Amino acid sequence: MTAKGIVTLRGEAELARRAGALFEGVRREFLCAAGETGTWSAAAPRARRALPPGLVVRKLYGPGVFRDPGGQELLKRLGEAGAEVRISPAPPAHEAIVVDRRLAVLAAPRSVAGEPRTYSVVQEPDVVAGVRALFETAW
């Protein structure tokens, strides 16, 4: 389904295929609110040894990150790479990514019946600014 400035994708594979390049093209800022470490695994940029100069990466996780296999190792790698990480006492109400203030990806809640999760890719400037403001408030 497509509306002006919004594309809805089904499943992480389609997200990676259709929007992955947008994540990899991040230049200034990558903000991510996630309830667990496996979220966005197919689409988000991989943690590098060090972030390029000028790139701000901030990740906000819920407390489940400590229970996820490899969660503590991921947090360590992110910190060593220069990413800022915070743990919220509660998981984010909705998971989201904002890339360079030009793109937001909103994850729908996980389905119970095993249906692929949907992701809304938004490039409408006012909506992206609103999602970014909500991230800043949670941060």
C-alpha positions as a Python dict, from the first residue, in 0.01 Angstrom:
ca = {
    (1, 'M'): (0, 0, 0),
    (2, 'T'): (132, 345, -88),
    (3, 'A'): (20, 693, 14),
    (4, 'K'): (194, 1020, -62),
    (5, 'G'): (531, 1003, 111),
    (6, 'I'): (453, 669, 283),
    (7, 'V'): (527, 314, 171),
    (8, 'T'): (418, 12, 376),
    (9, 'L'): (642, -295, 353),
    (10, 'R'): (573, -646, 480),
    (11, 'G'): (849, -826, 668),
    (12, 'E'): (1215, -754, 731),
    (13, 'A'): (1323, -911, 402),
    (14, 'E'): (1114, -663, 202),
    (15, 'L'): (1231, -380, 428),
    (16, 'A'): (1594, -473, 363),
    (17, 'R'): (1538, -517, -11),
    (18, 'R'): (1345, -196, -69),
    (19, 'A'): (1475, 40, 200),
    (20, 'G'): (1809, -108, 308),
    (21, 'A'): (2006, 124, 80),
    (22, 'L'): (1844, 421, 251),
    (23, 'F'): (1982, 298, 584),
    (24, 'E'): (2326, 233, 439),
    (25, 'G'): (2327, 586, 292),
    (26, 'V'): (2312, 750, 637),
    (27, 'R'): (2548, 1046, 655),
    (28, 'R'): (2468, 1260, 963),
    (29, 'E'): (2229, 1092, 1204),
    (30, 'F'): (2082, 748, 1271),
    (31, 'L'): (1830, 729, 1557),
    (32, 'C'): (1674, 399, 1658),
    (33, 'A'): (1423, 306, 1927),
    (34, 'A'): (1390, -71, 1962),
    (35, 'G'): (1244, -305, 2216),
    (36, 'E'): (1498, -580, 2150),
    (37, 'T'): (1824, -636, 1966),
    (38, 'G'): (1679, -847, 1684),
    (39, 'T'): (1454, -567, 1560),
    (40, 'W'): (1568, -420, 1230),
    (41, 'S'): (1838, -686, 1203),
    (42, 'A'): (1800, -728, 828),
    (43, 'A'): (1788, -359, 744),
    (44, 'A'): (1984, -151, 994),
    (45, 'P'): (2348, -66, 928),
    (46, 'R'): (2592, -301, 1094),
    (47, 'A'): (2791, -172, 1389),
    (48, 'R'): (3135, -77, 1263),
    (49, 'R'): (3458, -62, 1457),
    (50, 'A'): (3429, 318, 1458),
    (51, 'L'): (3169, 554, 1325),
    (52, 'P'): (3268, 789, 1045),
    (53, 'P'): (3345, 1143, 1163),
    (54, 'G'): (3030, 1349, 1200),
    (55, 'L'): (2788, 1055, 1211),
    (56, 'V'): (2570, 1050, 1522),
    (57, 'V'): (2419, 713, 1611),
    (58, 'R'): (2182, 692, 1905),
    (59, 'K'): (2001, 375, 2003),
    (60, 'L'): (1732, 353, 2267),
    (61, 'Y'): (1649, 2, 2388),
    (62, 'G'): (1407, -138, 2639),
    (63, 'P'): (1531, -349, 2932),
    (64, 'G'): (1484, -667, 2727),
    (65, 'V'): (1819, -597, 2561),
    (66, 'F'): (1986, -750, 2867),
    (67, 'R'): (1790, -1076, 2824),
    (68, 'D'): (1850, -1107, 2448),
    (69, 'P'): (2124, -1351, 2349),
    (70, 'G'): (2421, -1138, 2259),
    (71, 'G'): (2252, -822, 2383),
    (72, 'Q'): (2528, -719, 2621),
    (73, 'E'): (2792, -788, 2356),
    (74, 'L'): (2599, -573, 2109),
    (75, 'L'): (2581, -287, 2359),
    (76, 'K'): (2955, -314, 2415),
    (77, 'R'): (3028, -310, 2039),
    (78, 'L'): (2798, -13, 1982),
    (79, 'G'): (2967, 182, 2261),
    (80, 'E'): (3315, 97, 2134),
    (81, 'A'): (3214, 214, 1785),
    (82, 'G'): (3106, 550, 1926),
    (83, 'A'): (2728, 507, 1928),
    (84, 'E'): (2531, 654, 2215),
    (85, 'V'): (2308, 395, 2382),
    (86, 'R'): (2044, 433, 2647),
    (87, 'I'): (1825, 175, 2814),
    (88, 'S'): (1470, 279, 2896),
    (89, 'P'): (1303, 126, 3202),
    (90, 'A'): (1020, 19, 2968),
    (91, 'P'): (1034, -90, 2605),
    (92, 'P'): (949, 182, 2353),
    (93, 'A'): (576, 199, 2282),
    (94, 'H'): (659, 183, 1911),
    (95, 'E'): (983, 99, 1739),
    (96, 'A'): (1119, 355, 1497),
    (97, 'I'): (1423, 468, 1303),
    (98, 'V'): (1501, 818, 1179),
    (99, 'V'): (1773, 864, 917),
    (100, 'D'): (1931, 1204, 850),
    (101, 'R'): (1607, 1386, 936),
    (102, 'R'): (1475, 1283, 593),
    (103, 'L'): (1332, 938, 648),
    (104, 'A'): (1149, 757, 926),
    (105, 'V'): (1059, 391, 951),
    (106, 'L'): (783, 291, 1191),
    (107, 'A'): (740, -72, 1289),
    (108, 'A'): (391, -207, 1349),
    (109, 'P'): (345, -424, 1657),
    (110, 'R'): (442, -787, 1606),
    (111, 'S'): (150, -1003, 1498),
    (112, 'V'): (41, -1297, 1708),
    (113, 'A'): (-41, -1526, 1418),
    (114, 'G'): (306, -1526, 1264),
    (115, 'E'): (219, -1280, 988),
    (116, 'P'): (512, -1069, 869),
    (117, 'R'): (552, -746, 1059),
    (118, 'T'): (477, -433, 859),
    (119, 'Y'): (697, -127, 836),
    (120, 'S'): (591, 218, 720),
    (121, 'V'): (867, 406, 542),
    (122, 'V'): (788, 777, 564),
    (123, 'Q'): (955, 1061, 377),
    (124, 'E'): (696, 1330, 449),
    (125, 'P'): (906, 1604, 620),
    (126, 'D'): (648, 1700, 885),
    (127, 'V'): (593, 1337, 986),
    (128, 'V'): (968, 1265, 999),
    (129, 'A'): (1015, 1575, 1217),
    (130, 'G'): (737, 1456, 1448),
    (131, 'V'): (886, 1107, 1485),
    (132, 'R'): (1227, 1260, 1551),
    (133, 'A'): (1076, 1488, 1819),
    (134, 'L'): (915, 1186, 1988),
    (135, 'F'): (1250, 1004, 1981),
    (136, 'E'): (1419, 1307, 2138),
    (137, 'T'): (1157, 1317, 2412),
    (138, 'A'): (1208, 948, 2490),
    (139, 'W'): (1585, 990, 2475),
}
